[in-house]
Amino acid sequence: MQPIGKYILVKLIEEEVKTDSGLLLTSKDMNDFRYHKALVIKPGTDVSVISEGDVIFYDKSHGYTMVINQENLTVIQERDVVVVL
């Protein structure tokens, strides 16, 4: 499986986040944030800065989720990535 061009195949990372006051935010609460955290499964053929295995943040309003090999994976464009960890 190989994304074409500037597309990137990612898997959403669901985690609980603790606020400064000690409250735990669930994945449902995390949906209120503008950006999602994801693991790069495979970068497209024209993507040079982002590599397989990178953890990224991308704009949640972009991308399309699909089932590939019984896993929910999301396809986004390189321009939707805002941070690479």
C-alpha positions as CSV (number, residue, x, y, z in Angstrom):
1,M,0.0,0.0,0.0
2,Q,1.5,3.3,-1.1
3,P,-0.2,6.8,-0.8
4,I,0.3,8.8,-4.0
5,G,1.6,12.3,-4.2
6,K,1.3,14.6,-1.2
7,Y,-1.1,12.2,0.7
8,I,-0.1,10.6,4.0
9,L,-1.7,7.5,5.7
10,V,-1.9,8.0,9.5
11,K,-3.4,6.2,12.5
12,L,-5.0,8.3,15.1
13,I,-3.4,8.1,18.6
14,E,-6.1,8.0,21.3
15,E,-4.8,9.0,24.7
16,E,-6.0,10.5,27.9
17,V,-4.6,13.9,28.7
18,K,-4.4,15.4,32.2
19,T,-4.9,19.1,32.6
20,D,-2.9,21.3,34.9
21,S,-5.7,21.1,37.4
22,G,-5.5,17.3,37.4
23,L,-8.7,16.6,35.3
24,L,-8.4,13.7,32.9
25,L,-9.7,14.3,29.4
26,T,-11.0,11.3,27.5
27,S,-10.8,10.8,23.7
28,K,-14.3,12.2,23.5
29,D,-13.1,15.4,25.1
30,M,-10.1,15.5,22.8
31,N,-12.5,15.8,19.9
32,D,-13.1,19.4,21.0
33,F,-9.4,20.3,20.2
34,R,-8.7,21.5,16.7
35,Y,-5.8,19.1,16.1
36,H,-5.5,15.3,16.2
37,K,-2.3,13.4,17.2
38,A,-1.4,10.6,14.8
39,L,1.3,8.1,13.9
40,V,2.5,8.2,10.3
41,I,1.9,4.7,8.7
42,K,3.1,5.6,5.2
43,P,4.0,9.0,3.6
44,G,3.1,9.6,-0.1
45,T,5.5,9.4,-3.0
46,D,6.1,13.2,-3.1
47,V,6.4,13.7,0.7
48,S,10.0,14.5,1.7
49,V,9.9,16.0,5.2
50,I,7.6,13.5,7.0
51,S,8.7,9.9,7.5
52,E,7.1,6.6,8.4
53,G,6.9,6.3,12.2
54,D,6.8,10.1,12.9
55,V,4.2,11.4,15.3
56,I,2.3,14.4,14.0
57,F,-0.5,16.8,14.8
58,Y,-2.9,17.6,11.9
59,D,-6.0,19.7,11.5
60,K,-9.0,17.5,12.5
61,S,-11.3,19.0,9.9
62,H,-9.2,17.5,7.1
63,G,-8.7,13.9,6.0
64,Y,-10.8,10.9,5.3
65,T,-11.0,7.7,7.4
66,M,-11.2,4.3,5.8
67,V,-10.8,0.7,6.9
68,I,-7.6,-0.9,5.5
69,N,-6.6,-4.4,6.7
70,Q,-9.3,-4.2,9.4
71,E,-7.8,-1.0,10.9
72,N,-9.2,2.5,10.9
73,L,-6.7,4.7,9.0
74,T,-6.9,8.3,7.9
75,V,-5.6,9.8,4.7
76,I,-4.5,13.5,5.0
77,Q,-2.6,15.9,2.8
78,E,0.9,17.0,3.7
79,R,-0.3,20.6,4.0
80,D,-2.6,19.7,6.8
81,V,0.3,18.7,9.1
82,V,1.1,21.4,11.6
83,V,3.7,19.7,13.9
84,V,6.1,16.8,13.6
85,L,7.4,15.4,16.9
